[in-house]
Amino acid sequence: MGRSLGTLETDRLVLRPRRAEEAAIYRQLWLERDQRVPAGRRVDPEGRPTVADIVLQIRATQQDPGPGILAVERKGTGDVIGYCGLIPHGRGSPDEPELAFELLRATQGCGYATEAARAVVAWAREAGYRRLRAGVWDWNTPSRRVLAKLGFLESGRGEPAPGQGVTLLMVRELDEFAS
Ligand SMILES: CC(C)(COP(=O)(O)OP(=O)(O)OC[C@H]1O[C@@H](n2cnc3c(N)ncnc32)[C@H](O)[C@@H]1OP(=O)(O)O)[C@@H](O)C(=O)NCCC(=O)NCCS
């Protein structure tokens, strides 16, 4: 399970390791986050994380074992529009990582997240993972829709965060009998 995602290709996208010089794009994702996302996941009043902070974070995670996060690059234009990948799930087994994806607002609504995440789910199945998890806010309709399209099912478990909503745990079975 220590394999990294490497590079994946879909009809319209290339998913490949993130580069430090793209840090401003990843910071833009932080800036665009919904106000209901907890403060620790949004840019703070001092402007942190800065682009330099994100450069350091990308470099620090480049050598991490496991699948990791990939840049989502459009083939036609070569621009990076966000990221998609697998991260360790806080309380779950390392064999059951969490699917993560986030795209710039200007590129949403074109099916890119579903296309990118479908390639990551296929990779995970081929790599031998049995199950993927995803934590999603109850109010995040686009993300819940993407996960549903990928075959994730609601586990019935959720964690309320006062004033922010409920984080729903969704699960995608990957064993040979699952579709
Ligand atoms: C979630 C996110 C990645 C989706 O990206 P995307 O490329 O727009 O997703 P897709 O186009 O593949 O699919 C979005 C689906 O949600 C639907 N949708 C979008 N907004 C919606 C709304 N307000 N109400 C109902 N459905 C909505 C779209 O119609 C589409 O479904 P469809 O194909 O059945 O029509 C993007 O919205 C994002 O980056 N959000 C912020 C970060 C985030 O929430 N990340 C996930 C954390 S769990």
The ligand as a MOL file (V3000), in Angstrom:
LIG
                    3D

  0  0  0     0  0            999 V3000
M  V30 BEGIN CTAB
M  V30 COUNTS 48 50 0 0 0
M  V30 BEGIN ATOM
M  V30 1 C -16.7510 19.5540 -5.1650 0
M  V30 2 C -16.0520 20.0450 -6.4290 0
M  V30 3 C -14.6320 19.4770 -6.4890 0
M  V30 4 C -16.8610 19.5670 -7.6500 0
M  V30 5 O -16.1390 19.9150 -8.8390 0
M  V30 6 P -16.8410 19.9000 -10.2800 0
M  V30 7 O -15.7810 19.7160 -11.3010 0
M  V30 8 O -17.7290 21.0810 -10.3950 0
M  V30 9 O -17.7300 18.5670 -10.1630 0
M  V30 10 P -18.4920 17.8400 -11.3660 0
M  V30 11 O -18.7820 18.8470 -12.4520 0
M  V30 12 O -17.7150 16.6230 -11.7150 0
M  V30 13 O -19.8430 17.3700 -10.6710 0
M  V30 14 C -20.5850 18.2900 -9.8540 0
M  V30 15 C -21.9890 17.7450 -9.7100 0
M  V30 16 O -22.6650 18.4950 -8.6780 0
M  V30 17 C -23.8320 19.0870 -9.2370 0
M  V30 18 N -24.0690 20.3540 -8.5600 0
M  V30 19 C -23.2330 21.4090 -8.4980 0
M  V30 20 N -23.7950 22.3980 -7.7600 0
M  V30 21 C -24.9900 21.9270 -7.3490 0
M  V30 22 C -26.0300 22.4640 -6.5630 0
M  V30 23 N -25.9250 23.6640 -6.0130 0
M  V30 24 N -27.1260 21.7020 -6.3400 0
M  V30 25 C -27.2400 20.4700 -6.8720 0
M  V30 26 N -26.2580 19.8840 -7.6270 0
M  V30 27 C -25.1620 20.6280 -7.8610 0
M  V30 28 C -23.5360 19.2370 -10.7060 0
M  V30 29 O -24.7140 19.3770 -11.4620 0
M  V30 30 C -22.8100 17.9050 -10.9630 0
M  V30 31 O -23.7000 16.8220 -11.0030 0
M  V30 32 P -24.2750 16.1990 -12.3880 0
M  V30 33 O -23.0890 15.7290 -13.1660 0
M  V30 34 O -25.1700 15.1020 -11.9570 0
M  V30 35 O -24.9860 17.3140 -13.1090 0
M  V30 36 C -15.9740 21.5820 -6.4680 0
M  V30 37 O -17.2670 22.0930 -6.2880 0
M  V30 38 C -15.0500 22.1420 -5.3820 0
M  V30 39 O -13.8360 22.2220 -5.5650 0
M  V30 40 N -15.6360 22.5520 -4.2470 0
M  V30 41 C -14.8690 23.0980 -3.1470 0
M  V30 42 C -13.9620 22.0760 -2.4910 0
M  V30 43 C -14.6940 20.8530 -2.0350 0
M  V30 44 O -15.8460 20.9360 -1.6180 0
M  V30 45 N -13.9990 19.7270 -2.1030 0
M  V30 46 C -14.5500 18.4540 -1.6700 0
M  V30 47 C -14.4140 18.2940 -0.1950 0
M  V30 48 S -15.2400 16.8080 0.3470 0
M  V30 END ATOM
M  V30 BEGIN BOND
M  V30 1 1 1 2
M  V30 2 1 2 3
M  V30 3 1 2 4
M  V30 4 1 2 36
M  V30 5 1 4 5
M  V30 6 1 5 6
M  V30 7 2 6 7
M  V30 8 1 6 8
M  V30 9 1 6 9
M  V30 10 1 9 10
M  V30 11 2 10 11
M  V30 12 1 10 12
M  V30 13 1 10 13
M  V30 14 1 13 14
M  V30 15 1 14 15
M  V30 16 1 15 16
M  V30 17 1 15 30
M  V30 18 1 16 17
M  V30 19 1 17 18
M  V30 20 1 17 28
M  V30 21 1 18 19
M  V30 22 1 18 27
M  V30 23 2 19 20
M  V30 24 1 20 21
M  V30 25 1 21 22
M  V30 26 2 21 27
M  V30 27 1 22 23
M  V30 28 2 22 24
M  V30 29 1 24 25
M  V30 30 2 25 26
M  V30 31 1 26 27
M  V30 32 1 28 29
M  V30 33 1 28 30
M  V30 34 1 30 31
M  V30 35 1 31 32
M  V30 36 2 32 33
M  V30 37 1 32 34
M  V30 38 1 32 35
M  V30 39 1 36 37
M  V30 40 1 36 38
M  V30 41 2 38 39
M  V30 42 1 38 40
M  V30 43 1 40 41
M  V30 44 1 41 42
M  V30 45 1 42 43
M  V30 46 2 43 44
M  V30 47 1 43 45
M  V30 48 1 45 46
M  V30 49 1 46 47
M  V30 50 1 47 48
M  V30 END BOND
M  V30 END CTAB
M  END
